[in-house]
Amino acid sequence: MKLNVISKTCKLPDGREITIETGKLARQADGSIVLRMGKTMILATVVANQKGKEGADFLPLSVDYQEKFASTGKIPGGFLKREGRLSDYEILISRLVDRAIRPLFPNDYHAETQVNIQLISGDPAALPDSLAAFAASCALSVSDIPFQGPISEVRVGRVEGQYIINPTLEQKEKADLDFIVAASIENILMVEGECKEINEADMLEALKIAHEAIKAQCQLQIELTQAVGKTEKRVYSHELKDENLREELHKLLYDKVYEVARKQLPSKHDRSELFSKIEEDYIAGLPEDSTVNKDLVKKYYHDIQKKACRDLVLNEKVRLDGRKPTEIRSIWSEVDYLPSAHGSAIFTRGETQSLTTATLGTKLDEQMIDGAMFDGNNKFILHYNFPGFSTGEVKPNRGPGRREVGHGNLAMRSLKQVLPNMNESPYTIRIVSDILESNGSSSMATVCAGSLALMDAGIQIKAPVSGIAMGMISDSSTGKYAILSDILGDEDHLGDMDFKVTGTEKGITACQMDLKVDGLTYEVLSEALHQAKEGRLHILNEMRKTLSAPNPDLKPHAPRAVTITIDKDLIGAVIGPGGKVVQDIQKTTGATVVIEEVGNKGLVNIFATDQTVMDAAVKRIKAIVAVPDVGEVYTGIVKSIMPFGAFVEFMPGKDGLLHISEIKWERLETMDGVLEVGEEVKVKLIEVDKKTGKFRLSRKVLLPKSPAKEGAPAA
């Protein structure tokens, strides 16, 4: 069989090449490609049904990114030893791709579409998360699926002031700025990333540099589409339409909907009831023999409501709840709400509320990561929960969904930048945000509540962090636009932008942006960033009214931690044969002791909730690792008796020889009856043999010297 393999190559700014190949693998998919950069290879496939499901009014798009363990020469952990459900890391990459491509399918295209992206060869020098959306768009580009791309995605990092496109893992870890940016040739579509308190100008510069690199990758896809002959996309018809009904509804209902929007009701439930009543009254007024399609009424009424709410903002510069575009909802917060938690906070902004806890654990509580590209342990964990009751809905609790994983990751990235050095900290920290009410910006409420909970717990963060969700409503025909601070859930739905920004007073720590409209200029984006800064600082000031700095100490019931650094050679002495020594310390003192080897040193981490317990454990360990000092006096225990002297344990695990000549000033002919095994005796360390390391002890030097007998030679 002759293969028709087509290959295209583009270069990154530093000269590294990315190759796209189609026609060799997965040829029964509607579109399939293999992307290669260095040793990293990604297989992306896309398949779509020819027909949409009856009555569907949305795009049933699924995007799954999965890393094959064999891609990096590993075997999966666990009992089954095979790839299973997607990890949080894979879900986050799937979301990056989904958010980049979903807006570019036609609004009336409703066929079930599935994008699968598989890492089949991995290389830390070419990280796959910044290549996945490029691969997905290429697969769509070589198919006949109606995708209004192409798009691509790159990572932009900054190391020592230099911007780098798709940095290596080593470079990424040194960067003070790490964004993944998705864009078409014309417009930026999505941004996700974290940074170390940078300013708005630096962020804009990073986006511009990323966009330039993306343009070349989009041009490659245009050439690839032409080479495979997929310039004509499939014809589809997934929607029943009735333009006469659309026009009639607009004439009858638009003004009524606009008047409800103008009421500026602060409660979303009150607004929802009035909006719903207009639709219900229209349907109730239809004749019994009416042939009007009620599903179309619902769809067109939704469009009317969306337009009326957008027009209100553009025409009158007021919002659904009566606020001005830059106005932040009322805020109240409280800390130490949960008496048994190590740290807790409530943060409420308008109708959005988060109850967040901070819990301190030991090294034994670290999260173990077992992935194809990354493994190891994680000492900072943040979980975000979004139950149905937070929006007044009945929803079964089925575990966290992709949205919850994504929102939690954004909050984690935001707070991670201000934590103490976790490599040096003995603690594992877990933040849990439970959303109790939601009407927009719940992930940003998590950031604010998480910051307060950390400070309440006594964690010495560098600075408090706040977050704000920005929105935008625009009209390309008139050029009008309005940037909205602290958006409602309704404004997120009807708007053209969802831009979340978090940071300290000093600068930005994380961001997430999704655009639903073409043509957002850098000038408008800059305006949104500076408006977001004003909002963030306002929220920080409100948070300071509750707690302005971390508590000076941990809660009385929080675990105390002490880390003792010891020589690598002493680790075995602390652990003891079969772990007997460390187990005895934990049993007799009640402390938790965790020992690890880091570099050429040993770290002994001790955790206790009581100072007495801590002091006892520290004393035991210091006694074991203490270095004997010549000239020091010790209280020892006789361990064994020999004809030439006794062996005395003068420090835990350290025995020295007390020679028969060093017991008394008087000459002893025999050891009989001089000392007993188990007897406590004070001794002085008089010598450490440099070759053997053996210890010589003396007892007689601590005793008064007997006066010389008459006639005896002087000593």
Number of C-alpha atoms within 10 A of each C-alpha: 3 4 9 10 11 14 15 15 16 18 14 16 14 9 8 12 13 19 17 24 20 25 18 13 16 16 12 11 15 17 26 30 31 26 27 22 22 16 14 21 24 26 25 30 28 27 20 21 13 16 13 22 15 11 12 15 19 15 18 16 16 15 21 19 28 22 23 21 22 14 20 20 11 13 16 16 12 9 6 8 10 12 17 9 9 14 15 13 18 17 21 21 23 24 19 25 29 18 21 27 27 18 17 18 16 12 11 16 22 26 23 18 18 15 23 20 26 20 25 18 23 25 17 16 16 21 20 25 22 24 25 27 28 26 31 32 29 33 31 28 30 26 26 19 26 18 18 17 20 24 29 33 33 26 25 26 28 21 16 8 10 8 18 22 21 29 23 15 14 10 14 19 13 13 21 18 25 26 25 23 28 29 27 23 18 13 18 28 26 23 24 19 20 27 25 20 20 18 17 18 11 12 18 16 13 21 20 15 16 26 23 13 23 25 19 16 24 23 17 18 27 17 13 23 21 13 14 16 12 18 15 12 13 11 9 15 12 18 15 12 11 13 9 9 15 17 11 11 17 18 12 11 17 18 13 17 23 20 14 19 25 19 13 15 16 16 13 15 12 10 18 13 10 15 20 12 12 17 17 12 10 13 15 10 8 11 9 7 6 9 8 13 12 11 12 18 18 14 12 20 22 13 15 21 21 18 15 21 24 26 18 17 23 18 11 10 17 20 25 23 17 15 16 15 20 17 15 19 19 11 15 15 21 19 22 18 16 14 10 11 18 23 28 29 29 27 25 25 23 19 22 25 27 31 25 31 28 28 20 22 20 22 22 13 15 18 15 12 13 17 20 21 19 11 10 10 13 15 20 18 18 23 20 26 21 23 21 16 13 18 17 12 9 10 10 8 10 7 10 14 12 14 15 16 19 22 23 23 19 26 30 23 19 31 28 20 23 20 18 13 11 14 8 9 17 23 24 19 23 20 27 22 29 20 26 21 22 25 20 22 24 29 28 26 28 36 30 30 32 33 30 34 33 31 27 28 26 20 22 18 19 13 19 25 31 33 32 29 28 27 28 26 21 20 14 10 6 7 7 11 18 21 24 31 25 27 28 26 17 15 24 22 14 19 23 22 25 22 27 25 25 29 31 24 15 13 17 28 28 28 24 20 20 20 23 19 19 13 13 17 12 15 10 14 15 15 14 20 22 14 17 27 23 14 23 27 19 14 21 20 15 17 23 13 11 14 19 15 18 21 15 12 14 19 19 11 13 21 23 22 20 19 18 15 15 19 12 15 12 15 19 15 17 26 18 15 10 9 12 11 18 22 15 13 20 15 11 11 17 18 24 23 25 17 19 13 14 10 8 9 15 20 20 21 21 25 25 22 17 15 12 13 19 21 14 15 25 22 11 16 21 14 15 18 21 13 10 16 13 14 12 10 18 17 13 22 21 21 17 15 18 14 11 14 19 24 23 28 21 26 18 17 12 18 20 23 23 25 19 20 16 19 23 19 14 11 10 13 10 12 17 11 6 13 16 15 13 13 11 16 15 17 26 22 21 16 16 16 9 8 6 7 9 13 21 21 28 23 21 18 15 13 12 9 11 9 8 10 8 7 6 7 7 8 5
